[in-house]
Amino acid sequence: MNDDGAHDFLATCDDCGSAYAATLTDDGDVLPLGARNGCQCGGTSFSRVSEDDLTDASDA
């Protein structure tokens, strides 16, 4: 949990799909934890993974 009470969440790189634990910045941007300079592929854009995405993947 962050100082503001927000929970960390799962996010994926928009370029390669690698998954990271992430948090939101004060500006609302997704920031991967432990990869503050971006993904190992060079990507710097990340999307939050919803619970529905996880449920759909496990049904496949």
Phi and psi restraints in degrees (range 20) as a CNS / XPLOR table:
assign (resid 1 and name C) (resid 2 and name N)
       (resid 2 and name CA) (resid 2 and name C) 1.0 -81.6 20.0 2
assign (resid 2 and name N) (resid 2 and name CA)
       (resid 2 and name C) (resid 3 and name N) 1.0 171.1 20.0 2
assign (resid 2 and name C) (resid 3 and name N)
       (resid 3 and name CA) (resid 3 and name C) 1.0 -59.8 20.0 2
assign (resid 3 and name N) (resid 3 and name CA)
       (resid 3 and name C) (resid 4 and name N) 1.0 -30.8 20.0 2
assign (resid 3 and name C) (resid 4 and name N)
       (resid 4 and name CA) (resid 4 and name C) 1.0 -87.0 20.0 2
assign (resid 4 and name N) (resid 4 and name CA)
       (resid 4 and name C) (resid 5 and name N) 1.0 4.9 20.0 2
assign (resid 4 and name C) (resid 5 and name N)
       (resid 5 and name CA) (resid 5 and name C) 1.0 90.9 20.0 2
assign (resid 5 and name N) (resid 5 and name CA)
       (resid 5 and name C) (resid 6 and name N) 1.0 -2.4 20.0 2
assign (resid 5 and name C) (resid 6 and name N)
       (resid 6 and name CA) (resid 6 and name C) 1.0 -79.2 20.0 2
assign (resid 6 and name N) (resid 6 and name CA)
       (resid 6 and name C) (resid 7 and name N) 1.0 144.5 20.0 2
assign (resid 6 and name C) (resid 7 and name N)
       (resid 7 and name CA) (resid 7 and name C) 1.0 -88.8 20.0 2
assign (resid 7 and name N) (resid 7 and name CA)
       (resid 7 and name C) (resid 8 and name N) 1.0 150.1 20.0 2
assign (resid 7 and name C) (resid 8 and name N)
       (resid 8 and name CA) (resid 8 and name C) 1.0 -74.7 20.0 2
assign (resid 8 and name N) (resid 8 and name CA)
       (resid 8 and name C) (resid 9 and name N) 1.0 164.1 20.0 2
assign (resid 8 and name C) (resid 9 and name N)
       (resid 9 and name CA) (resid 9 and name C) 1.0 -151.0 20.0 2
assign (resid 9 and name N) (resid 9 and name CA)
       (resid 9 and name C) (resid 10 and name N) 1.0 174.5 20.0 2
assign (resid 9 and name C) (resid 10 and name N)
       (resid 10 and name CA) (resid 10 and name C) 1.0 -90.4 20.0 2
assign (resid 10 and name N) (resid 10 and name CA)
       (resid 10 and name C) (resid 11 and name N) 1.0 135.0 20.0 2
assign (resid 10 and name C) (resid 11 and name N)
       (resid 11 and name CA) (resid 11 and name C) 1.0 -136.8 20.0 2
assign (resid 11 and name N) (resid 11 and name CA)
       (resid 11 and name C) (resid 12 and name N) 1.0 155.6 20.0 2
assign (resid 11 and name C) (resid 12 and name N)
       (resid 12 and name CA) (resid 12 and name C) 1.0 -122.3 20.0 2
assign (resid 12 and name N) (resid 12 and name CA)
       (resid 12 and name C) (resid 13 and name N) 1.0 150.1 20.0 2
assign (resid 12 and name C) (resid 13 and name N)
       (resid 13 and name CA) (resid 13 and name C) 1.0 -67.9 20.0 2
assign (resid 13 and name N) (resid 13 and name CA)
       (resid 13 and name C) (resid 14 and name N) 1.0 131.7 20.0 2
assign (resid 13 and name C) (resid 14 and name N)
       (resid 14 and name CA) (resid 14 and name C) 1.0 -69.4 20.0 2
assign (resid 14 and name N) (resid 14 and name CA)
       (resid 14 and name C) (resid 15 and name N) 1.0 -20.4 20.0 2
assign (resid 14 and name C) (resid 15 and name N)
       (resid 15 and name CA) (resid 15 and name C) 1.0 -86.8 20.0 2
assign (resid 15 and name N) (resid 15 and name CA)
       (resid 15 and name C) (resid 16 and name N) 1.0 -46.6 20.0 2
assign (resid 15 and name C) (resid 16 and name N)
       (resid 16 and name CA) (resid 16 and name C) 1.0 -119.5 20.0 2
assign (resid 16 and name N) (resid 16 and name CA)
       (resid 16 and name C) (resid 17 and name N) 1.0 -12.1 20.0 2
assign (resid 16 and name C) (resid 17 and name N)
       (resid 17 and name CA) (resid 17 and name C) 1.0 86.9 20.0 2
assign (resid 17 and name N) (resid 17 and name CA)
       (resid 17 and name C) (resid 18 and name N) 1.0 3.7 20.0 2
assign (resid 17 and name C) (resid 18 and name N)
       (resid 18 and name CA) (resid 18 and name C) 1.0 -61.0 20.0 2
assign (resid 18 and name N) (resid 18 and name CA)
       (resid 18 and name C) (resid 19 and name N) 1.0 141.1 20.0 2
assign (resid 18 and name C) (resid 19 and name N)
       (resid 19 and name CA) (resid 19 and name C) 1.0 -97.4 20.0 2
assign (resid 19 and name N) (resid 19 and name CA)
       (resid 19 and name C) (resid 20 and name N) 1.0 142.6 20.0 2
assign (resid 19 and name C) (resid 20 and name N)
       (resid 20 and name CA) (resid 20 and name C) 1.0 -140.6 20.0 2
assign (resid 20 and name N) (resid 20 and name CA)
       (resid 20 and name C) (resid 21 and name N) 1.0 148.2 20.0 2
assign (resid 20 and name C) (resid 21 and name N)
       (resid 21 and name CA) (resid 21 and name C) 1.0 -69.5 20.0 2
assign (resid 21 and name N) (resid 21 and name CA)
       (resid 21 and name C) (resid 22 and name N) 1.0 140.7 20.0 2
assign (resid 21 and name C) (resid 22 and name N)
       (resid 22 and name CA) (resid 22 and name C) 1.0 -145.3 20.0 2
assign (resid 22 and name N) (resid 22 and name CA)
       (resid 22 and name C) (resid 23 and name N) 1.0 169.2 20.0 2
assign (resid 22 and name C) (resid 23 and name N)
       (resid 23 and name CA) (resid 23 and name C) 1.0 -142.3 20.0 2
assign (resid 23 and name N) (resid 23 and name CA)
       (resid 23 and name C) (resid 24 and name N) 1.0 169.6 20.0 2
assign (resid 23 and name C) (resid 24 and name N)
       (resid 24 and name CA) (resid 24 and name C) 1.0 -98.1 20.0 2
assign (resid 24 and name N) (resid 24 and name CA)
       (resid 24 and name C) (resid 25 and name N) 1.0 139.1 20.0 2
assign (resid 24 and name C) (resid 25 and name N)
       (resid 25 and name CA) (resid 25 and name C) 1.0 -78.9 20.0 2
assign (resid 25 and name N) (resid 25 and name CA)
       (resid 25 and name C) (resid 26 and name N) 1.0 170.9 20.0 2
assign (resid 25 and name C) (resid 26 and name N)
       (resid 26 and name CA) (resid 26 and name C) 1.0 -60.1 20.0 2
assign (resid 26 and name N) (resid 26 and name CA)
       (resid 26 and name C) (resid 27 and name N) 1.0 -26.0 20.0 2
assign (resid 26 and name C) (resid 27 and name N)
       (resid 27 and name CA) (resid 27 and name C) 1.0 -84.3 20.0 2
assign (resid 27 and name N) (resid 27 and name CA)
       (resid 27 and name C) (resid 28 and name N) 1.0 -3.7 20.0 2
assign (resid 27 and name C) (resid 28 and name N)
       (resid 28 and name CA) (resid 28 and name C) 1.0 89.7 20.0 2
assign (resid 28 and name N) (resid 28 and name CA)
       (resid 28 and name C) (resid 29 and name N) 1.0 7.3 20.0 2
assign (resid 28 and name C) (resid 29 and name N)
       (resid 29 and name CA) (resid 29 and name C) 1.0 -81.1 20.0 2
assign (resid 29 and name N) (resid 29 and name CA)
       (resid 29 and name C) (resid 30 and name N) 1.0 148.2 20.0 2
assign (resid 29 and name C) (resid 30 and name N)
       (resid 30 and name CA) (resid 30 and name C) 1.0 -82.0 20.0 2
assign (resid 30 and name N) (resid 30 and name CA)
       (resid 30 and name C) (resid 31 and name N) 1.0 124.1 20.0 2
assign (resid 30 and name C) (resid 31 and name N)
       (resid 31 and name CA) (resid 31 and name C) 1.0 -119.6 20.0 2
assign (resid 31 and name N) (resid 31 and name CA)
       (resid 31 and name C) (resid 32 and name N) 1.0 114.9 20.0 2
assign (resid 31 and name C) (resid 32 and name N)
       (resid 32 and name CA) (resid 32 and name C) 1.0 -69.5 20.0 2
assign (resid 32 and name N) (resid 32 and name CA)
       (resid 32 and name C) (resid 33 and name N) 1.0 134.6 20.0 2
assign (resid 32 and name C) (resid 33 and name N)
       (resid 33 and name CA) (resid 33 and name C) 1.0 -76.9 20.0 2
assign (resid 33 and name N) (resid 33 and name CA)
       (resid 33 and name C) (resid 34 and name N) 1.0 134.9 20.0 2
assign (resid 33 and name C) (resid 34 and name N)
       (resid 34 and name CA) (resid 34 and name C) 1.0 79.1 20.0 2
assign (resid 34 and name N) (resid 34 and name CA)
       (resid 34 and name C) (resid 35 and name N) 1.0 0.8 20.0 2
assign (resid 34 and name C) (resid 35 and name N)
       (resid 35 and name CA) (resid 35 and name C) 1.0 -140.5 20.0 2
assign (resid 35 and name N) (resid 35 and name CA)
       (resid 35 and name C) (resid 36 and name N) 1.0 52.1 20.0 2
assign (resid 35 and name C) (resid 36 and name N)
       (resid 36 and name CA) (resid 36 and name C) 1.0 -63.0 20.0 2
assign (resid 36 and name N) (resid 36 and name CA)
       (resid 36 and name C) (resid 37 and name N) 1.0 -19.4 20.0 2
assign (resid 36 and name C) (resid 37 and name N)
       (resid 37 and name CA) (resid 37 and name C) 1.0 -92.2 20.0 2
assign (resid 37 and name N) (resid 37 and name CA)
       (resid 37 and name C) (resid 38 and name N) 1.0 2.6 20.0 2
assign (resid 37 and name C) (resid 38 and name N)
       (resid 38 and name CA) (resid 38 and name C) 1.0 113.7 20.0 2
assign (resid 38 and name N) (resid 38 and name CA)
       (resid 38 and name C) (resid 39 and name N) 1.0 -175.1 20.0 2
assign (resid 38 and name C) (resid 39 and name N)
       (resid 39 and name CA) (resid 39 and name C) 1.0 -75.1 20.0 2
assign (resid 39 and name N) (resid 39 and name CA)
       (resid 39 and name C) (resid 40 and name N) 1.0 159.1 20.0 2
assign (resid 39 and name C) (resid 40 and name N)
       (resid 40 and name CA) (resid 40 and name C) 1.0 -62.6 20.0 2
assign (resid 40 and name N) (resid 40 and name CA)
       (resid 40 and name C) (resid 41 and name N) 1.0 -21.6 20.0 2
assign (resid 40 and name C) (resid 41 and name N)
       (resid 41 and name CA) (resid 41 and name C) 1.0 -81.6 20.0 2
assign (resid 41 and name N) (resid 41 and name CA)
       (resid 41 and name C) (resid 42 and name N) 1.0 -8.9 20.0 2
assign (resid 41 and name C) (resid 42 and name N)
       (resid 42 and name CA) (resid 42 and name C) 1.0 102.4 20.0 2
assign (resid 42 and name N) (resid 42 and name CA)
       (resid 42 and name C) (resid 43 and name N) 1.0 -9.0 20.0 2
assign (resid 42 and name C) (resid 43 and name N)
       (resid 43 and name CA) (resid 43 and name C) 1.0 -67.5 20.0 2
assign (resid 43 and name N) (resid 43 and name CA)
       (resid 43 and name C) (resid 44 and name N) 1.0 147.4 20.0 2
assign (resid 43 and name C) (resid 44 and name N)
       (resid 44 and name CA) (resid 44 and name C) 1.0 -126.7 20.0 2
assign (resid 44 and name N) (resid 44 and name CA)
       (resid 44 and name C) (resid 45 and name N) 1.0 8.6 20.0 2
assign (resid 44 and name C) (resid 45 and name N)
       (resid 45 and name CA) (resid 45 and name C) 1.0 -114.5 20.0 2
assign (resid 45 and name N) (resid 45 and name CA)
       (resid 45 and name C) (resid 46 and name N) 1.0 130.2 20.0 2
assign (resid 45 and name C) (resid 46 and name N)
       (resid 46 and name CA) (resid 46 and name C) 1.0 -131.1 20.0 2
assign (resid 46 and name N) (resid 46 and name CA)
       (resid 46 and name C) (resid 47 and name N) 1.0 150.0 20.0 2
assign (resid 46 and name C) (resid 47 and name N)
       (resid 47 and name CA) (resid 47 and name C) 1.0 -123.6 20.0 2
assign (resid 47 and name N) (resid 47 and name CA)
       (resid 47 and name C) (resid 48 and name N) 1.0 140.0 20.0 2
assign (resid 47 and name C) (resid 48 and name N)
       (resid 48 and name CA) (resid 48 and name C) 1.0 -68.6 20.0 2
assign (resid 48 and name N) (resid 48 and name CA)
       (resid 48 and name C) (resid 49 and name N) 1.0 137.9 20.0 2
assign (resid 48 and name C) (resid 49 and name N)
       (resid 49 and name CA) (resid 49 and name C) 1.0 -93.0 20.0 2
assign (resid 49 and name N) (resid 49 and name CA)
       (resid 49 and name C) (resid 50 and name N) 1.0 127.1 20.0 2
assign (resid 49 and name C) (resid 50 and name N)
       (resid 50 and name CA) (resid 50 and name C) 1.0 -87.9 20.0 2
assign (resid 50 and name N) (resid 50 and name CA)
       (resid 50 and name C) (resid 51 and name N) 1.0 161.5 20.0 2
assign (resid 50 and name C) (resid 51 and name N)
       (resid 51 and name CA) (resid 51 and name C) 1.0 -60.7 20.0 2
assign (resid 51 and name N) (resid 51 and name CA)
       (resid 51 and name C) (resid 52 and name N) 1.0 -33.7 20.0 2
assign (resid 51 and name C) (resid 52 and name N)
       (resid 52 and name CA) (resid 52 and name C) 1.0 -63.2 20.0 2
assign (resid 52 and name N) (resid 52 and name CA)
       (resid 52 and name C) (resid 53 and name N) 1.0 -38.4 20.0 2
assign (resid 52 and name C) (resid 53 and name N)
       (resid 53 and name CA) (resid 53 and name C) 1.0 -61.1 20.0 2
assign (resid 53 and name N) (resid 53 and name CA)
       (resid 53 and name C) (resid 54 and name N) 1.0 -40.6 20.0 2
assign (resid 53 and name C) (resid 54 and name N)
       (resid 54 and name CA) (resid 54 and name C) 1.0 -68.8 20.0 2
assign (resid 54 and name N) (resid 54 and name CA)
       (resid 54 and name C) (resid 55 and name N) 1.0 -40.0 20.0 2
assign (resid 54 and name C) (resid 55 and name N)
       (resid 55 and name CA) (resid 55 and name C) 1.0 -66.3 20.0 2
assign (resid 55 and name N) (resid 55 and name CA)
       (resid 55 and name C) (resid 56 and name N) 1.0 -43.4 20.0 2
assign (resid 55 and name C) (resid 56 and name N)
       (resid 56 and name CA) (resid 56 and name C) 1.0 -61.8 20.0 2
assign (resid 56 and name N) (resid 56 and name CA)
       (resid 56 and name C) (resid 57 and name N) 1.0 -39.9 20.0 2
assign (resid 56 and name C) (resid 57 and name N)
       (resid 57 and name CA) (resid 57 and name C) 1.0 -67.5 20.0 2
assign (resid 57 and name N) (resid 57 and name CA)
       (resid 57 and name C) (resid 58 and name N) 1.0 -35.5 20.0 2
assign (resid 57 and name C) (resid 58 and name N)
       (resid 58 and name CA) (resid 58 and name C) 1.0 -77.0 20.0 2
assign (resid 58 and name N) (resid 58 and name CA)
       (resid 58 and name C) (resid 59 and name N) 1.0 -18.8 20.0 2
assign (resid 58 and name C) (resid 59 and name N)
       (resid 59 and name CA) (resid 59 and name C) 1.0 -80.5 20.0 2
assign (resid 59 and name N) (resid 59 and name CA)
       (resid 59 and name C) (resid 60 and name N) 1.0 -16.2 20.0 2
